[in-house]
Amino acid sequence: MNDITPLMTHFCRCMLVLGSLWFHPSQAADIHIPKASGSIVIDADLSEPAWQQATAVEIVYDTWPAENTPAPVKTTAYVMEDGEFFYISFIAEDPDPTQIRAFYRDRDKIWDDDNVGLKLDTYNDSKLAYQFFINPFGVQADAIENEITKSESDAWDGIWHSAGKVTATGYQVEVAIPLRMLNFNDRLASQKWKLELLRFYPRDVRHRISSNKIERANPCWICQMSDATGFAGAKQSNHFTLVPSVVMGASQQRDVAANSKGDWQTENNLEPSLDVKWGITPDISFNATLNPDFSQVEADEAQVSVNDTFALFFDEKRTFFLDNADYFSSPLDLVYTRNVSSPDAGVKLTGRHEQQSFAFFAANDKTTTFIVPGNISSDIAFLDQKSENAVLRYRNDLTPELSVGWISTLRQSDDYHNFVHGLDAKYQWNDQNRLIAQVLHSDSEYPAALSAQLGGEAALRASADRINDGSQYLDYQHENRDWSWYSRYQAMGENFRADMGYQPQTDFTKQTHGATYQWFSDSPWWNRLQLWSDWDITHNTDGELLEKEAEMEVQLWGAAQSYGFVGLTKRDRVGSRLDDGRLIVDGNSQLFTEHTFSAGAEMQPYSGVFLGFEGETGKKLDFRNNRLGDGLELAPELKWNVDAHMQIQARHIYRTLDADSAEVFTANLTDLRLSYQFSVRSFLRLALIYSDIEQNPLNNTGEVTERSKTLGSQLLYSYKLNPQTLFFAGYSDNAFSDDEVQDLTRAERSVFMKFSYAWML
């Protein structure tokens, strides 16, 4: 690593010189938000006299796929406030209202529909923006856009009001956003926020139509939003929300053997719980949960793990962890809350003051689960011990260009702990160039008996005497209208651990360099063509080669909202260790060269119909048997809105590998979801997830299961008055078969029901 330091120093200096060209965006017109009087009923009927007091804003710029050209349809927004609510209405005209794409959906599922909405930066610092969108039936979607991490998260769910209806000339929408829900500085006499009003118009292409121009040479879109002035004397109440819940149900399990089925063992459950949300100040929020129900309301997306060496990633879906989750983000993924599986209680404090933001959460856990990482493979460790878990995050935007932050994650139980502390910084000296860095240190202790639970590399990693080390990350990014490029360097010490995060790999140094160039077109057949290429090389901390990879991909966007790509990859990578009792790589592994071709396409040829397909073929490493094989993976996908209420989603993954002129394995996985949306508030959904894996015992080393099948099902009814006042009831079961149990046999089943109600005091 010492040889790398001068190189990186020289690299950073070069980046600063090359990035010295400044870009000055055009200034968007200001929008005045008047204070109106009179009652408003949110019903999509805009005939109330109060709307005559609103400011009209024309949404006139087609910003994507066109580049600030006149909008293909007329849209007018009206904005006003009354000291308690921010009111917005939209009149969206359409030359053929029969072509409007609108469906009854669950919250946050409207992105393929016609919709209108707004983005709102209430601190006017171009760091975060609220997003509120509504389809023609009034279905809501909201999100938080984070300019620092360049990400959008729809995990945030606000309580706001909307209604929509289709008319003879298009559709219209009415919205009321409570000011108490927004974070802003209410010490100011009046407010100056950033605001963008939007319409998405999906036809042959999906038009993004805006109230302001978006210059593509400036990758910061929040920075280009209009200033919105008004809200004189606006105050935030120290709102207090109490959400009691009751969860009840019964679950059954039984032992299933080749020729017998055990008796069902029943466990009944009746659990009250309580969530508290308190706006201590307009900028600081406190959350607490007691005896929380952290059940999965929606089944995880199915994934194939055959021939994968690292632990899979699953999205977080639990409200307590999702609320204000962006406050905990940092350059590396150090907060993966799926590691905390079943806590009894938790607290969370998030807030900001001027240019500073902070976040803290703590939760216990009835058990302890974490990833034991390696540089070739990882494993999951389970301790039957209660644990305490905490995260602290702080960020200070010292100047508009420079932000610095600190993060600490802590996990500990009886004879286990993992403490991680680190400093990070982001320096963006102009609109096109940014440098991101993070340095970390970890200190860990594993139980003496842990290595006996694990196998291979993970067992050796868990038996280390001294488990503390460091990690460094450096990322330079340049983005312009037509092209972008990046260079990254990452190093994780042999004994670095980040058990609260998703870091399945350690003991490596990796550098990555890539570039993208894109062409834009006004052709009716295609609107964007992109060429992307990437090269990376990875060594362990002793300098032994682990992987060297070169990739190239061509992507095309076109008519019928279509997208397609083709790609080539050449990858040199080491196989499994010949002597798994030693961590060295050179002389203890073989280097293999993979060559793969990938392709994919998706399109929406008709309203409510999505078709997608991805595939990959070529020489792939058979990791279990330490040899090259011929791999093939196919993944078709269908989404079909049968009518305004019913949707069918189907996804299939087929993966096979042959070696030495014989099959190694074949895996089939099908994920089918049927939903019927009765109204904006209620739906019924059936999920079926089926897997079928065949392994050839004559072409695999060691003992393998020749044929295994699983079938999981879930039936769920949900009624939501708002994201926190809801009722759901459902049934789920799991069945399996293998070499001993020939037929699919249920081994688990459960019924469940939950009711929660939000009191806002």
C-alpha distance (Angstrom), angle and dihedral (degrees) to the residues before:
residue distance angle dihedral
M1 . . .
N2 3.83 . .
D3 3.81 88.9 .
I4 3.79 89.6 56.6
T5 3.82 97.0 55.3
P6 3.87 98.6 74.1
L7 3.79 89.8 44.4
M8 3.80 92.0 52.5
T9 3.82 91.8 46.2
H10 3.80 90.9 53.5
F11 3.81 90.0 44.0
C12 3.82 92.3 54.5
R13 3.81 91.8 49.4
C14 3.79 90.3 51.9
M15 3.78 91.1 50.2
L16 3.79 91.8 53.2
V17 3.80 91.4 52.2
L18 3.80 95.6 45.0
G19 3.81 91.6 47.3
S20 3.80 96.2 53.0
L21 3.82 95.5 102.9
W22 3.82 109.5 104.7
F23 3.80 127.8 -148.3
H24 3.79 122.5 -153.0
P25 3.83 113.2 -157.7
S26 3.77 123.4 -148.9
Q27 3.80 115.3 -99.7
A28 3.80 117.1 -110.3
A29 3.81 118.0 -133.7
D30 3.80 117.2 -96.9
I31 3.81 120.5 -110.1
H32 3.81 120.8 -146.9
I33 3.81 116.4 -145.7
P34 3.83 107.5 -152.8
K35 3.78 123.9 -151.7
A36 3.78 108.2 -119.8
S37 3.77 135.0 -169.0
G38 3.77 131.2 -148.5
S39 3.77 134.2 68.4
I40 3.80 122.9 -67.3
V41 3.80 124.8 -162.7
I42 3.81 112.8 -161.8
D43 3.80 100.1 -132.2
A44 3.84 103.6 116.9
D45 3.83 89.3 -103.6
L46 3.79 104.9 123.2
S47 3.81 97.2 -171.9
E48 3.83 96.7 105.5
P49 3.83 112.0 118.1
A50 3.81 89.9 -127.1
W51 3.80 90.2 73.8
Q52 3.81 88.8 65.4
Q53 3.82 87.1 70.7
A54 3.81 94.2 56.2
T55 3.80 126.9 105.2
A56 3.80 112.8 -112.7
V57 3.81 116.8 -137.0
E58 3.79 121.4 -171.8
I59 3.80 115.6 -141.0
V60 3.78 98.1 -147.1
Y61 3.84 112.3 146.9
D62 3.80 122.9 90.9
T63 3.81 98.3 -151.9
W64 3.81 99.3 171.0
P65 2.97 135.1 69.3
A66 3.80 83.2 -5.4
E67 3.79 119.8 54.1
N68 3.80 110.5 -120.3
T69 3.80 94.8 -46.2
P70 3.83 122.9 148.4
A71 3.80 111.9 -71.7
P72 3.82 116.1 -103.5
V73 3.83 91.3 -134.3
K74 3.79 135.2 34.4
T75 3.80 118.5 -107.9
T76 3.80 127.7 172.4
A77 3.78 125.8 -171.8
Y78 3.80 126.5 -163.5
V79 3.81 121.8 -155.5
M80 3.81 134.0 -170.6
E81 3.82 141.3 135.5
D82 3.79 137.8 -148.3
G83 3.80 102.1 -160.2
E84 3.80 92.2 -92.3
F85 3.81 104.9 50.0
F86 3.79 137.4 28.7
Y87 3.81 105.2 -136.6
I88 3.79 124.0 -156.3
S89 3.78 129.5 172.3
F90 3.78 130.6 -178.0
I91 3.78 131.8 -157.0
A92 3.81 105.6 -163.1
E93 3.77 112.0 -171.8
D94 3.80 120.7 -156.7
P95 3.82 128.8 -169.0
D96 3.83 89.2 -142.7
P97 3.82 113.4 22.5
T98 3.81 90.4 -173.3
Q99 3.82 87.2 72.1
I100 3.81 94.4 57.3
R101 3.81 109.7 125.8
A102 3.79 107.1 -139.5
F103 3.79 132.0 142.6
Y104 3.78 137.2 171.4
R105 3.78 104.5 -105.1
D106 3.76 142.2 160.3
R107 3.79 117.1 -90.3
D108 3.83 116.5 -69.4
K109 3.83 92.7 16.6
I110 3.82 100.0 101.9
W111 3.79 102.3 91.6
D112 3.82 93.8 110.9
D113 3.83 91.7 49.9
D114 3.76 132.3 83.0
N115 3.79 103.8 -88.4
V116 3.78 144.1 162.4
G117 3.77 130.0 -154.9
L118 3.75 150.5 126.8
K119 3.79 144.1 -103.1
L120 3.79 117.5 -141.3
D121 3.82 129.4 -167.5
T122 3.80 102.7 -170.6
Y123 3.82 95.6 -175.1
N124 3.82 94.6 45.9
D125 3.80 90.7 -137.1
S126 3.84 98.5 115.3
K127 3.80 93.1 -123.4
L128 3.83 104.3 105.6
A129 3.79 134.2 11.7
Y130 3.79 132.5 -168.9
Q131 3.79 114.9 -133.6
F132 3.82 124.3 -153.6
F133 3.82 121.2 179.3
I134 3.80 133.1 171.7
N135 3.80 132.2 -170.8
P136 3.84 123.6 -142.6
F137 3.82 91.3 -88.8
G138 3.81 92.9 53.2
V139 3.82 96.7 -104.6
Q140 3.80 109.5 155.6
A141 3.78 134.1 -134.5
D142 3.78 124.7 178.0
A143 3.77 135.2 174.3
I144 3.78 145.7 162.5
E145 3.81 118.2 -115.2
N146 3.80 114.6 -152.4
E147 3.78 113.8 -160.3
I148 3.80 93.3 -172.6
T149 3.81 94.2 58.5
K150 3.83 94.1 28.5
S151 3.80 90.1 -128.5
E152 3.79 139.8 124.3
S153 3.80 122.7 -149.2
D154 3.79 124.3 -166.5
A155 3.82 89.0 -172.8
W156 3.81 88.9 99.0
D157 3.81 112.1 88.9
G158 3.78 119.3 -169.9
I159 3.79 126.5 -169.5
W160 3.80 106.4 -120.4
H161 3.79 136.8 135.7
S162 3.79 132.6 -109.7
A163 3.78 142.3 157.5
G164 3.78 133.5 -177.6
K165 3.77 140.3 -176.1
V166 3.78 138.5 -177.1
T167 3.81 114.9 -119.8
A168 3.78 136.2 -170.4
T169 3.82 89.8 -93.6
G170 3.82 101.2 37.3
Y171 3.78 128.0 -66.3
Q172 3.78 139.7 -59.4
V173 3.78 133.3 -150.4
E174 3.80 133.5 -162.2
V175 3.82 123.4 -159.2
A176 3.81 137.1 -176.0
I177 3.82 118.3 -171.8
P178 3.83 114.9 -169.6
L179 3.80 110.4 -128.2
R180 3.81 88.3 -144.7
M181 3.81 88.0 68.1
L182 3.82 94.2 57.8
N183 3.77 127.1 79.5
F184 3.81 112.1 -132.0
N185 3.79 139.9 137.3
D186 3.80 103.5 -90.0
R187 3.80 91.7 179.5
L188 3.80 88.0 82.6
A189 3.81 119.5 94.0
S190 3.82 89.3 -130.8
Q191 3.77 135.7 1.3
K192 3.79 132.9 -110.7
W193 3.77 109.8 -169.1
K194 3.79 134.1 164.8
L195 3.81 115.4 -110.6
E196 3.78 135.7 -177.7
L197 3.82 121.7 -177.7
L198 3.78 114.6 -154.7
R199 3.77 145.9 -173.5
F200 3.79 125.4 -167.7
Y201 3.79 111.5 -154.2
P202 3.84 111.1 -173.9
R203 3.76 114.4 -166.9
D204 3.81 124.2 120.3
V205 3.79 84.8 -20.9
R206 3.79 129.1 14.4
H207 3.80 105.6 -108.0
R208 3.79 118.6 -153.6
I209 3.81 104.9 -153.8
S210 3.80 118.8 -170.5
S211 3.79 142.6 -175.7
N212 3.81 89.2 -130.1
K213 3.77 137.0 38.0
I214 3.80 120.6 -97.9
E215 3.80 115.7 -148.6
R216 3.80 108.5 -151.0
A217 3.78 91.8 -154.0
N218 3.81 86.4 70.0
P219 3.83 110.6 64.0
C220 3.81 91.5 -165.7
W221 3.80 103.9 89.3
I222 3.82 94.8 172.3
C223 3.81 88.2 59.3
Q224 3.81 90.3 60.0
M225 3.80 97.8 54.2
S226 3.81 119.8 115.0
D227 3.79 122.3 -97.6
A228 3.81 111.9 -110.5
T229 3.81 115.9 -159.2
G230 3.79 129.3 -167.4
F231 3.81 136.8 63.0
A232 3.81 91.7 122.6
G233 3.78 109.6 -165.2
A234 3.81 92.8 3.0
K235 3.79 111.5 167.1
Q236 3.75 134.7 -172.6
S237 3.75 119.9 -135.4
N238 3.78 118.5 -136.0
H239 3.79 88.0 -111.7
F240 3.76 119.5 -159.3
T241 3.81 121.2 -159.8
L242 3.77 123.0 -168.4
V243 3.81 117.1 -167.4
P244 3.81 114.6 -177.0
S245 3.80 116.0 -175.3
V246 3.75 137.8 -171.2
V247 3.79 121.5 -155.4
M248 3.75 122.0 -172.4
G249 3.75 134.8 169.3
A250 3.75 148.9 117.0
S251 3.79 130.4 -112.8
Q252 3.78 129.7 -165.8
Q253 3.79 132.3 -163.0
R254 3.78 133.4 178.5
D255 3.78 139.9 179.7
V256 3.78 113.8 -108.7
A257 3.81 120.7 -161.9
A258 3.79 134.9 171.1
N259 3.79 97.6 -83.8
S260 3.77 103.7 11.5
K261 3.75 143.7 53.1
G262 3.77 119.5 -150.5
D263 3.77 124.1 -135.3
W264 3.77 118.0 -84.7
Q265 3.80 111.9 -99.0
T266 3.81 109.0 -148.2
E267 3.78 127.7 -152.8
N268 3.81 118.7 -174.8
N269 3.76 120.8 -155.3
L270 3.81 132.6 -161.5
E271 3.77 113.0 165.0
P272 3.80 130.8 167.4
S273 3.79 117.5 -157.4
L274 3.77 138.3 179.6
D275 3.79 133.8 -148.2
V276 3.79 121.8 -168.2
K277 3.79 126.3 -165.4
W278 3.78 118.1 -175.5
G279 3.78 127.3 179.8
I280 3.80 96.4 -148.9
T281 3.80 90.1 -177.9
P282 3.80 131.2 -9.5
D283 3.82 87.6 -89.6
I284 3.81 103.2 36.9
S285 3.81 127.3 66.7
F286 3.78 129.8 -172.9
N287 3.81 124.6 -159.9
A288 3.77 127.2 -174.2
T289 3.77 132.1 175.9
L290 3.80 129.7 -167.9
N291 3.78 122.5 -163.6
P292 3.79 89.0 -13.0
D293 3.77 124.2 -159.3
F294 3.77 102.4 -129.2
S295 3.78 95.2 172.8
Q296 3.77 119.1 146.3
V297 3.80 106.4 -108.6
E298 3.80 90.7 -173.2
A299 3.80 124.5 41.0
D300 3.81 115.0 -112.7
E301 3.78 117.3 -102.9
A302 3.78 109.0 -94.6
Q303 3.82 117.9 -108.8
V304 3.79 134.4 -174.2
S305 3.82 113.8 -127.2
V306 3.82 100.3 176.4
N307 3.84 110.7 126.2
D308 3.83 92.1 5.2
T309 3.80 114.8 126.1
F310 3.81 101.0 -166.8
A311 3.82 130.8 65.4
L312 3.82 115.8 -90.5
F313 3.81 123.4 -114.3
F314 3.82 121.6 -126.8
D315 3.81 125.2 -172.2
E316 3.79 120.8 -111.7
K317 3.83 113.5 -114.1
R318 3.82 103.4 170.0
T319 3.80 116.4 112.6
F320 3.81 99.0 -139.0
F321 3.80 92.4 57.4
L322 3.81 95.0 38.5
D323 3.80 96.0 54.6
N324 3.84 108.1 101.5
A325 3.81 89.4 -12.9
D326 3.82 90.6 152.4
Y327 3.83 89.5 69.6
F328 3.83 88.3 69.3
S329 3.81 97.0 50.3
S330 3.79 120.5 119.5
P331 3.82 134.3 165.8
L332 3.82 92.4 -85.4
D333 3.80 123.8 46.9
L334 3.80 98.4 -105.6
V335 3.83 99.0 146.8
Y336 3.81 112.7 61.7
T337 3.78 102.2 157.3
R338 3.80 95.1 -170.0
N339 3.83 82.4 83.3
V340 3.83 87.1 72.7
S341 3.79 100.0 69.8
S342 3.82 110.6 171.7
P343 3.82 117.3 5.5
D344 3.81 125.1 179.4
A345 3.79 93.7 -150.5
G346 3.77 141.4 -0.4
V347 3.80 140.9 -176.9
K348 3.78 130.6 -160.7
L349 3.81 132.6 -172.3
T350 3.80 121.3 -172.4
G351 3.76 132.2 167.7
R352 3.74 151.1 124.9
H353 3.78 137.0 -133.1
E354 3.77 118.9 -163.5
Q355 3.83 104.0 -52.0
Q356 3.80 96.0 -10.3
S357 3.79 129.0 88.8
F358 3.79 129.8 -176.1
A359 3.78 138.4 -178.9
F360 3.78 135.9 -175.2
F361 3.75 134.2 175.2
A362 3.78 133.8 173.0
A363 3.79 129.0 -174.4
N364 3.75 135.5 164.3
D365 3.79 122.6 -135.8
K366 3.79 130.7 -148.9
T367 3.81 89.7 -140.5
T368 3.79 135.5 17.0
T369 3.79 123.6 -122.2
F370 3.80 127.6 170.9
I371 3.79 142.7 153.6
V372 3.80 118.4 -101.0
P373 3.83 100.3 -151.5
G374 3.79 131.3 -152.8
N375 3.78 137.2 170.2
I376 3.82 96.2 -107.9
S377 3.81 102.3 23.9
S378 3.80 142.6 -2.4
D379 3.80 137.4 -151.7
I380 3.81 138.9 -158.2
A381 3.81 118.6 -111.4
F382 3.80 122.4 -155.6
L383 3.80 124.9 -164.9
D384 3.79 121.0 -172.0
Q385 3.80 89.5 -140.2
K386 3.78 134.2 106.8
S387 3.78 113.6 -111.9
E388 3.79 140.3 -166.3
N389 3.80 118.0 -133.6
A390 3.79 130.0 -170.6
V391 3.80 140.7 165.6
L392 3.81 129.2 -164.8
R393 3.80 121.5 -169.8
Y394 3.82 129.1 178.5
R395 3.80 130.5 176.2
N396 3.79 131.2 -178.7
D397 3.80 121.8 -168.1
L398 3.79 95.6 -151.9
T399 3.80 92.6 180.0
P400 3.81 133.7 -5.1
E401 3.82 86.2 -93.9
L402 3.82 102.8 40.5
S403 3.81 130.2 56.4
V404 3.79 126.3 173.2
G405 3.78 128.2 -171.0
W406 3.78 146.2 -179.6
I407 3.79 129.8 -148.0
S408 3.80 133.0 -173.2
T409 3.80 126.2 -178.9
L410 3.79 122.4 -173.6
R411 3.79 132.5 -172.1
Q412 3.78 125.8 168.4
S413 3.80 142.1 159.7
D414 3.82 135.2 163.6
D415 3.81 99.5 -52.4
Y416 3.79 100.8 -1.8
H417 3.78 134.9 78.3
N418 3.78 140.6 160.0
F419 3.81 120.8 -171.2
V420 3.81 120.8 -178.8
H421 3.81 125.5 -176.1
G422 3.76 127.6 176.0
L423 3.78 150.2 162.0
D424 3.80 124.9 -137.9
A425 3.79 137.0 -179.4
K426 3.77 139.9 -171.3
Y427 3.80 121.6 -159.4
Q428 3.81 118.0 -174.3
W429 3.77 107.2 176.2
N430 3.80 94.5 178.5
D431 3.78 139.4 -1.0
Q432 3.80 95.1 -83.5
N433 3.79 104.4 41.5
R434 3.78 133.4 60.0
L435 3.78 136.4 165.5
I436 3.81 121.0 -157.8
A437 3.81 124.3 -171.3
Q438 3.79 137.4 174.7
V439 3.80 133.7 179.8
L440 3.81 122.2 -169.2
H441 3.77 140.9 -178.9
S442 3.79 127.1 -163.4
D443 3.78 134.6 -165.9
S444 3.81 118.5 -166.0
E445 3.77 142.9 173.1
Y446 3.81 125.2 -166.4
P447 3.82 126.7 -163.3
A448 3.79 112.1 -99.0
A449 3.80 91.5 -120.3
L450 3.81 96.0 50.0
S451 3.80 97.4 93.5
A452 3.82 89.8 59.4
Q453 3.84 89.1 63.4
L454 3.78 92.3 54.9
G455 3.75 137.0 60.5
G456 3.78 139.3 -145.9
E457 3.78 118.8 -6.3
A458 3.82 94.8 -4.7
A459 3.82 91.3 59.1
L460 3.81 90.7 55.4
R461 3.80 92.3 46.2
A462 3.81 90.9 50.8
S463 3.81 93.3 51.8
A464 3.80 97.0 56.6
D465 3.81 114.3 129.2
R466 3.79 96.3 -144.5
I467 3.79 114.1 37.8
N468 3.78 105.9 179.9
D469 3.77 128.4 102.0
G470 3.79 145.2 133.3
S471 3.78 141.7 -100.7
Q472 3.80 133.8 -155.6
Y473 3.80 131.0 -164.7
L474 3.81 129.4 -175.0
D475 3.80 124.7 176.2
Y476 3.81 128.4 178.3
Q477 3.81 118.6 -170.6
H478 3.78 130.6 -175.1
E479 3.80 119.1 -173.1
N480 3.78 127.4 -178.9
R481 3.77 136.0 160.4
D482 3.78 96.6 -86.6
W483 3.76 105.9 16.8
S484 3.77 143.5 25.2
W485 3.77 136.3 -177.3
Y486 3.76 137.8 -174.7
S487 3.78 142.3 -169.3
R488 3.79 123.7 -161.3
Y489 3.77 135.2 -175.9
Q490 3.80 123.6 -170.1
A491 3.78 131.2 175.2
M492 3.79 128.6 -179.5
G493 3.77 118.6 -175.3
E494 3.78 121.7 -124.3
N495 3.80 92.1 -104.1
F496 3.80 100.0 34.0
R497 3.80 113.4 127.3
A498 3.82 130.6 -179.3
D499 3.79 101.6 -177.9
M500 3.81 96.2 169.6
G501 3.80 90.1 56.5
Y502 3.76 138.0 56.6
Q503 3.80 101.7 -97.6
P504 3.82 107.9 137.2
Q505 3.81 94.2 166.6
T506 3.80 130.5 64.3
D507 3.82 139.2 155.7
F508 3.81 95.2 57.1
T509 3.78 145.7 107.2
K510 3.78 117.9 -149.4
Q511 3.76 134.9 -178.3
T512 3.80 123.2 -169.3
H513 3.80 130.3 -171.9
G514 3.78 124.1 -177.6
A515 3.79 144.1 157.2
T516 3.79 139.3 -164.2
Y517 3.79 130.6 -158.8
Q518 3.78 123.6 -173.8
W519 3.78 137.3 -170.7
F520 3.82 124.7 -155.4
S521 3.79 126.8 -150.6
D522 3.81 140.4 -174.2
S523 3.80 90.6 -148.7
P524 3.83 115.8 128.8
W525 3.83 87.9 -132.2
W526 3.79 101.2 53.0
N527 3.78 136.9 7.8
R528 3.81 106.1 -178.4
L529 3.81 136.5 26.1
Q530 3.79 119.5 -172.8
L531 3.80 132.3 -170.8
W532 3.80 117.0 -163.1
S533 3.79 130.6 -178.8
D534 3.79 132.5 176.4
W535 3.81 136.9 -178.1
D536 3.80 126.4 -170.8
I537 3.78 138.6 168.6
T538 3.81 128.4 -164.2
H539 3.81 130.1 -165.0
N540 3.76 131.5 173.4
T541 3.79 117.1 -111.9
D542 3.82 89.7 -92.4
G543 3.81 89.4 60.3
E544 3.81 96.9 -106.0
L545 3.81 115.0 144.7
L546 3.81 115.8 -108.8
E547 3.80 102.6 166.0
K548 3.79 142.3 -8.6
E549 3.78 118.0 -171.4
A550 3.81 139.0 179.6
E551 3.81 121.5 -172.4
M552 3.78 135.8 179.6
E553 3.79 128.7 -176.5
V554 3.81 136.0 179.7
Q555 3.81 117.1 -156.1
L556 3.80 129.1 -170.4
W557 3.82 131.3 -170.1
G558 3.78 118.7 -163.4
A559 3.78 152.0 136.9
A560 3.82 123.2 -16.9
Q561 3.82 87.9 31.8
S562 3.78 86.0 -72.1
Y563 3.77 129.5 168.6
G564 3.78 129.9 -178.2
F565 3.77 139.1 172.4
V566 3.79 142.3 -176.8
G567 3.78 123.6 -164.5
L568 3.79 143.4 -178.7
T569 3.79 126.4 -154.0
K570 3.78 132.5 -172.4
R571 3.79 113.6 -172.8
D572 3.81 130.0 177.5
R573 3.81 108.1 -162.9
V574 3.76 137.5 160.8
G575 3.76 120.1 -113.8
S576 3.77 128.1 -139.6
R577 3.79 119.2 -48.1
L578 3.80 115.1 -90.2
D579 3.80 89.9 -144.2
D580 3.80 106.2 34.4
G581 3.78 89.7 -168.8
R582 3.82 90.6 74.2
L583 3.82 128.6 59.3
I584 3.81 96.3 -152.9
V585 3.80 115.6 112.5
D586 3.82 107.7 -165.7
G587 3.78 109.1 82.4
N588 3.80 89.7 5.0
S589 3.80 99.9 74.0
Q590 3.77 141.8 32.6
L591 3.80 125.0 -118.0
F592 3.81 115.0 -129.2
T593 3.80 130.0 -169.8
E594 3.80 117.9 -140.2
H595 3.81 121.6 -162.4
T596 3.80 116.3 -171.8
F597 3.79 138.2 172.3
S598 3.79 119.3 -155.6
A599 3.79 133.2 -174.4
G600 3.76 138.1 170.5
A601 3.77 144.1 168.4
E602 3.77 140.2 -172.8
M603 3.78 135.0 -177.3
Q604 3.78 144.3 166.9
P605 3.81 102.7 -141.3
Y606 3.80 94.1 169.9
S607 3.76 137.3 21.4
G608 3.79 109.0 -76.7
V609 3.81 96.2 8.8
F610 3.81 122.8 110.1
L611 3.80 122.4 178.4
G612 3.78 122.8 -174.3
F613 3.77 139.0 170.5
E614 3.81 137.1 177.1
G615 3.77 130.1 179.3
E616 3.78 142.0 173.2
T617 3.78 132.4 -170.6
G618 3.78 137.0 171.9
K619 3.77 144.5 77.3
K620 3.81 109.9 -20.8
L621 3.79 132.9 178.4
D622 3.80 114.9 -106.1
F623 3.77 93.7 -147.9
R624 3.80 97.9 -172.7
N625 3.80 92.9 54.2
N626 3.82 97.7 31.7
R627 3.81 98.4 -126.2
L628 3.78 141.8 100.7
G629 3.77 119.6 -93.9
D630 3.78 140.2 173.8
G631 3.78 109.6 -95.4
L632 3.79 131.9 -166.5
E633 3.80 128.9 -178.7
L634 3.81 126.1 179.6
A635 3.81 125.0 -178.5
P636 3.83 119.0 -179.6
E637 3.81 120.9 179.8
L638 3.81 135.3 -168.7
K639 3.80 132.5 -171.7
W640 3.80 115.3 -178.1
N641 3.77 126.1 177.7
V642 3.78 99.7 -156.7
D643 3.80 90.2 -168.2
A644 3.80 137.0 -26.0
H645 3.82 91.1 -64.2
M646 3.81 109.9 31.5
Q647 3.80 127.4 68.7
I648 3.81 131.9 -179.5
Q649 3.81 120.3 -162.1
A650 3.78 121.8 -175.2
R651 3.79 129.0 175.0
H652 3.79 127.6 175.1
I653 3.80 131.4 -172.7
Y654 3.79 121.5 -163.4
R655 3.81 116.6 -174.1
T656 3.79 126.4 173.0
L657 3.79 137.0 167.6
D658 3.80 128.8 -165.7
A659 3.80 126.2 -171.4
D660 3.79 134.1 172.3
S661 3.82 89.6 12.5
A662 3.81 93.5 -59.8
E663 3.79 139.0 89.4
V664 3.80 117.1 -91.1
F665 3.79 98.0 -177.7
T666 3.80 142.4 -27.1
A667 3.80 121.2 -156.4
N668 3.80 127.0 -170.4
L669 3.78 122.4 -174.9
T670 3.81 126.4 179.0
D671 3.81 125.1 -171.3
L672 3.83 113.0 -170.2
R673 3.81 123.4 178.6
L674 3.81 125.3 -179.9
S675 3.79 119.3 -173.6
Y676 3.77 135.5 178.2
Q677 3.80 116.2 -164.0
F678 3.80 107.8 -156.1
S679 3.80 92.9 -174.2
V680 3.78 141.1 -27.6
R681 3.82 87.9 -70.4
S682 3.81 108.3 39.1
F683 3.80 139.1 48.3
L684 3.79 143.5 163.9
R685 3.81 117.4 -140.9
L686 3.80 134.0 -175.3
A687 3.81 119.9 -164.7
L688 3.81 122.8 -169.5
I689 3.81 120.1 -177.3
Y690 3.80 117.3 -175.3
S691 3.79 129.2 179.9
D692 3.80 130.1 -176.1
I693 3.82 118.8 -176.1
E694 3.81 124.6 -178.0
Q695 3.82 122.0 -171.6
N696 3.77 124.9 -173.8
P697 3.83 108.7 -128.1
L698 3.82 89.8 -163.7
N699 3.81 92.6 57.4
N700 3.81 100.7 40.4
T701 3.78 129.8 76.0
G702 3.77 116.2 -123.5
E703 3.77 126.4 6.5
V704 3.81 118.7 -37.9
T705 3.80 135.2 177.3
E706 3.78 104.2 -107.6
R707 3.81 96.4 -153.2
S708 3.79 129.5 8.0
K709 3.78 130.3 171.9
T710 3.79 133.7 -177.8
L711 3.79 131.9 -174.1
G712 3.78 122.5 -170.5
S713 3.79 123.6 -177.4
Q714 3.77 134.9 -175.8
L715 3.81 129.6 -176.6
L716 3.79 113.8 -167.8
Y717 3.80 134.2 179.9
S718 3.80 116.4 -167.7
Y719 3.79 134.5 -176.3
K720 3.80 118.0 -175.2
L721 3.76 123.3 -173.6
N722 3.80 85.3 177.5
P723 3.82 133.3 -24.6
Q724 3.82 91.9 -76.7
T725 3.81 103.0 33.4
L726 3.75 104.8 66.8
F727 3.76 148.5 129.8
F728 3.77 127.6 -149.8
A729 3.77 135.8 170.7
G730 3.75 130.0 -178.3
Y731 3.76 154.4 150.6
S732 3.80 130.0 -129.4
D733 3.79 137.1 176.8
N734 3.79 141.4 173.0
A735 3.79 129.0 -147.1
F736 3.80 132.0 -177.5
S737 3.77 143.8 179.9
D738 3.80 132.5 -167.7
D739 3.79 140.8 160.4
E740 3.81 90.6 -57.4
V741 3.82 100.8 35.9
Q742 3.78 102.8 51.4
D743 3.81 100.3 -173.7
L744 3.78 128.7 51.1
T745 3.79 104.7 -92.3
R746 3.77 128.2 -175.5
A747 3.79 113.7 -118.7
E748 3.83 99.9 166.8
R749 3.80 135.4 31.7
S750 3.77 136.0 161.6
V751 3.79 144.9 174.7
F752 3.78 121.6 -150.4
M753 3.79 142.7 176.8
K754 3.78 133.6 -172.8
F755 3.79 134.0 -172.4
S756 3.79 125.0 -175.8
Y757 3.78 132.5 170.4
A758 3.79 128.2 -165.5
W759 3.80 118.4 -141.2
M760 3.80 110.6 -166.8
L761 3.79 108.4 -160.3
